[in-house]
Amino acid sequence: MTNSAAVNDETRSKFEQDGYVMFRNVLDADLIKEASDHVDWLLKKNPELRGEQLHHNLMTHDPFWVRLISDPRLLDIAQQFIGPDIALFASHYISKPAFTGQEVLWHQDGGYWPLEPMNVVTLWLAVDRADQENGCMRVIPGTHKLELFEMMDSSAKGAVLDRETPPEFVDESKAVDIVLDPGEVEVHHPNIIHGSHANKSPRRRCGLTIRYIPTSTKILTDGQWPSAFLLRGNPVPGINDYLPYPKYVEGESFPFKGKEGWV
């Protein structure tokens, strides 16, 4: 699917019209099982964190996380939207536990990100099945054509975010539920308004967000960004400093298939 020029044109057209698009059957079940186990491992290693708080600062020395987001099948999708020279900006597991998973307030991703220009694409990889019952992501199609709004402080308690898009820009009647099976991917624009309900079901809902940038997009940071990895193609001189891939350390790193041949 991702290698078809005809499908590529169709996919690009839908993305430009709606601000999001979905890809079915992207990653295999064995790798997704490893990703699910990786989440459990991260939570055991970081007991002070909720499942919704597994951010990119945890991945600097995590070889499996880098192996996962650099999978060629994911990069092939990203390349359709940002070209062949690909780097990672950030990645974040949002793992909503059964019954107590937090809602994600309506927001635009780009309102949070120190990028110049705002040329970036998000791949949302389903680790668990995500549906209406367990708090799947919801998007408002077409809102990617709006400018980035200044976020407003929220009074919502127990939400993933503490700021949200002003309500006058949110028409929930147009929201679409992004229902995905494990290993499937949704791609969205940094300006699209999206969020998700709390998970009150007996099933976990885990997804991995992956924010890919072309190497021409600069990460505006004073120091080394903790998840800046060059993944495919060539860097642009003077734009970003990229991290070396983390080495696998037996007994310290999450064990995964292929660890013996990892860098």
N, C-alpha and C positions, 0 to 999 in steps of 0.2 A: 504493500500500500504506500509506504513512504518513498519508494523508489520509482513510482509511476508519475511521469510528467503530467498526464491527464488528471490524475487524482490530485497532484500538487496544485494545479491551476484551480480545480474545484475547491480544494481545501482553503487556498489563499482567498478565493472569492467569498467563501462563507465567513472566514475570519474577518475580512475587511468589512463585511456587512454587519455581523453580529458581535464581533469582539471576542469570540471563543469558538472552539471546535473540539470534537472528541475523536480519539483514536482507540479502536478496539483491539484486544489481544496483542498487546505490545510486548510485555515481558512474560517469561515462562513462570510456571507455578513454583519451581524449585528456588528461583531467585527471590520471588515474592515471599516465600516461606522464610528465607534468610533475612529479608528486610523486616518481617514481623518479629523474628527472634532478636534481631538487632535492637528493635524498640524496647523489648523486655530487658535486654542487656544494658541499654542506656539508662533505663529507669532504675535498675538495680545499682548501677554505678553512681547514679546521681539521685539519691532518694529524696533530696530536697525539692526536686522538680516535679511538676505535673506532666502528664503525657502531652499536653498542649504546648509545653515550653521547651521542647528539644530543638534548640536554635543552632544556627550555623557556627557559633563560637565553640561548639563541641566537636566540630569535624576536622579541625586543623591537623590532629594527630590520629585520625580515625581512617585506616585504610579501606575498610569495607564501605564506609559512607562515600568515599571518593570513587571506589570501584563502581558503586551503584549509579551515581550520577554521571559517570563517564561511560556508561554502557552505550555501545554504538547505536543501538536501536533508539535510545532516547536522543542522542546527538543527531541522528538522521532526521528526527522530527524537528528539533530545534533549528537545524540548518535550513529548513524550509522557510523559516520566519526571520532569521537574522544572518544567514550566510554561513560560509564554511570556516571562518575564523572565530572559534567559540571559546569563551571563558565562563567560569562560574562566578556569579556574584554572591548568591546565598542559597541555602537549603534549610528546610525546617520541617520536622515531623509534627503534624498536628494529630495527636492520638487521643481521641475523646473516649474516656473509659465508659463502660456500661453504666447507665442510670445517672451518672454525675458529670458527663461530658459537657464542657462549657460551650455556650454560643459564641459565634464570631460576628461582631457587629458589622453593619454595612460599611464598606470602605472601598477606597481605591488604593491598590498597592503602591503606586507611584508616589503617593503623598508621603510615604515613609522613607523613601530611598534616596541616598546621596549619590546619584548618578548623573553624568553629563556627557552626551545628551541622554534623554530617557528612552534609549533604544534597548529594550529588554523584553524577554518573553518568559512567562511562567508555565512550566509543565506541572500539573497536579497529578501525581501517580497514586492510584488506589492500592493500598496495602491490604485493606479489608474491603468487603462490599460496602459501598456507600449508597444509601437510599433515603427516602423521606423519613423512615422510621428512626434511623440512628443519626440524623443530623447531617445529611449530605450538603455539599456546597450548593449555593443558589446564586445565579447571576441574573442581571437585568440586561438583556440583549440591547445592543446599540449604544449603551452608555459610554462605551470607549471613545465615542466621538465627542464627548464633553471634555472640557478642560479639567485639569487636576484642581480640586477644591481644597481650601484650607479646612482641615479636619476640626471638628468641634469636640470639646470635652464631653464625656458621657457620664450619666449618673447610674448606668446599668451596673448591677452588682454581679460578680462572678462571671464576667465575660473575658474572652481572650484579649480583647483590646480595651483601652480606656479612652479612645477617641473614635469618632465615627463620622461618616458623611452627613452633612446637614440634611434633615428629613425632607426639606422641600425638593430635593433632587432624587428622592427615592420613591419609585412607584412600585410597591410590592405586588400589585395586581399583574405586573408584566414579568415577574420573576420566574425563572426556569430552574427546575431541580436537576442537578447534574448527577445522574444515577450511573455508577460505575461498578464493574466487577474487578476483583483483584487483578493487577497487571495491566489495567486499562488506564488511559491518560486523557486528561482534559488540558487544553492549552488556552491561556487567556492573556489579553492585552493589559498593560499596567494601569490603564485608565478606567477599565470596566468596573462598575459598582457590583460588589458581591459580598456574601456573608453566609452564615449557616445557623440553623437552630441548635439548641442544646440537644445532647443525646440522652434521652430518657428511656431508651430501649435496653434490653438485656445483652445487646451486642456492642462490642467495641467498634469504633469507627476511626480508622487510622489512614491518613494520607501523607504523602511526602511532597512538599512544594519544592521545586527546583527552579531557580532564577538564572537563566542563561543570558549572557550579554555577548555582543560582538566585541572583538578585542579593540575596536575603536571607541568603545564607551568607557569613560573614565570613572573609577570609583573614587569619590571625593573623601579622602580620609587622611589624617595626619600621620598615622603609623601604618603598619602592615595590616591589611584587611584579613581577618582570620579564615576566610573561605575563598580567597582569590586563587583559583587554579586554572592554568591553561589546559584546555581539554582537547582541542582540535585546531589544526591550522597554525597560523603564525601570529605572534604578538605584534602590536604597533609600537615602535620605539617611543619611549617617553610617556606612555599612557598609564600602564599599571605595572606594579611589581608582583610577580606570581610566586606562590609558595612551591617548594618541592613536594612531590607526592609523599605522603606519610609511609614509613616503612612498617611492615608487619612485624610485631614483636610477640613471640609465643608467650602466652600467659598474661599478656597485657592488652592485646588487641582482640577484637571480636573475631573468632575463627570463621572462615568462609571458604567455599570451594574455589580453588585456584590461588589460595594464599601462598603456596610454595613458590609460585612463579611471579608473585607481585614484586614491585620494585623494592 
